[in-house]
Amino acid sequence: MLTDFTLQEAVRLGIRVTARISLILFSIAFITSSLRFTLKNKFSFWMKNRRTVGLSFAFSHLIHGILFATLYTVDPELFYQVAKPTTIIFGGLGYVFILAMAMTSNNFSIQKLGIKRWRTLHTIGMYYLWFIFFASYAPRVAGNLYFLFLVVPMLAILVLKILVKTKRLAL
């Protein structure tokens, strides 16, 4: 029952749930940037909402980060078991990218930065975040095949994105 959860268990569940929600929203935003310019149908019109999906990802991952900070206050020892120094450093850089991309996800910022710098920031940020998600889930496949359901679609999305970007796949 939900009432039998300790605060620590509830926080850990929240961390896992927000990580999965963030992965889904991120994946949609990640692949949509490529597909929008190759699909010429009604679906591609919906893809104009990519900015909203990206900002939803940023919000979901903000909650994820807040829950990690809460875990530190609830159980610092467990926090350091779960969040190794490399996770804190590379994950922290991921949050810097998320913040920078969220803050520049508006027409004013695109105009001020210039499309080339804006595109560079968002491209590097998206690929970096893809790598962080992949590096978080791929090693876990050996211990739990459930993670294949996260890793395989991530690989498929990356391959599809690369094929579209290199114009080896025309949709």
N, C-alpha and C positions, 0 to 999 in steps of 0.2 A: 504494500500500500504506500501511497505517496506520503502519508503521515509518518511512516516508519523511516523515512530518509533522514539521515543526519545532514547538517548544513554542508559538510564536506562532500557527501555523496551528491547532493543537489547541485552544488557548484560544479563538480566534475561532470555530471550529466549535462549541465548547461554548456560547459566547454565543448563537449563532444557534439551536442546538437548544433550549436552556433558554428562549429567548424564545418559540419556537413552542409548546413544551409549556406554558409559563405562559399564553400566549394562549388555548389550548384550555381549560385548567382555569379560567381567569378567565371565559371566555365561558359555560361551563356554570354557574358560580356566579352570574354576572350575570343570565342569563335565568331560571334556576331560581327565583329569589326572586319573580318575577312569576307564573310558570306554576304554582307549587306551590298557590297559592290559587285558581287558575281551573280546573285539571284535577282532576277528581274520579274518578280511576281508580287502578289499581295502580301506574302510573308515578309518580303524585304521591306515593305512599308512599315510593318510592325517593328522591324529592327531599328527604326529611327528612335525608338525608346531605349536604346542601348545605354544612354547616359543615366536614365532612371535606374536601370538594372545595375549599372556600375556603382551608383550612389547607394543603392540598396545593399550591395555587397559591402561597401565601406561601412555602412551603419551596422550591419550584421557582425562584421569583424571588430568594430568598436565594442560591441557588447561582448564578443569573445575575449577581447583584451581586458575589459573590465572584470570579467569572470576570472581570468587568470590572476589579476591583481587581488581579487577577493580570495582566491585560493591561497595566495601568499599570506593574507591576514588570518585566514582560518587555520591553515596548516603549513607553516613555512618549510618544514622538513619535506613534506610531500611535494610542495612547489618545486624545490630544488632537485627532487628525484625526477619529476616530470619535465621540468624546464632546465636543461643543461645550459652551461654558459654559451655554447655555440647556438643553441635554440634562441636564447635571449638576444644574442648579437644579430644573427641573421634574421630572426623574426622581427626584431626591433627595426632593422633596416626595411623590412617589408612594410611595417607600419608607417615608416617615413614615406615610402612610395605611395601607400594608400592615401595618406594625408595629402601629399602633393598632388596626386591625381584627382582626389575629391575636390580639393580647393581650386583646381584649374578646369574642372568640368563645367565650364560655362562659356558663353560666347565672348564675354569681356576678356577673360584670361587668354582665350585663344588669340584674340586680336592683339593683346598686349605682349604675349610671348612670341607671337608669330607662329604660323602653322607648322613650320619645320621644327622648332624647338618644342612646341607642344606635342607634336607627333613623336619626337624622340623620347621625351619624358614618358609618355604613355606606352610606347612600345617597349622600352627598357623595363619600365615598371611592371607591365603585364607579363612579360617573359620571366622576370625575376620572381614574381608572385607564383607563376605556374611552377617554377622550379622549387620554390619553398613548399608548396602544397605537395608536389611529387616527392620531394625528399622527406616530407613528414609521413606520407602513407606507404610508399614503395617498400621500405625496410620491414614494415609490419606484415607484409603478405606472407612471409615465411612462417610466422607464428599464427596467422589467422587469415584464411582464404577469403573472408568477407572483404578484406581490403582490395582484392582483385576487382570488385565491383566499383571501386573508386579509381584504381590505378589504370585499368584498361581503358575506360572512357577518356581519362586524361591523356593517355598516349594517343588514342584515336583522334581526339580534338587537336592535339599538337601536329600530328601527321597531316590531318586535313588542312589545318591552317597553313602549314609549310607548303603543301601542294598547291593551294590556292594562291599563296603569295608568290610562288615561283612560276605560276601560270602553267603548272603541269596538270592541273585539274580545272577544267572549265565546266561550270555548272549551269 
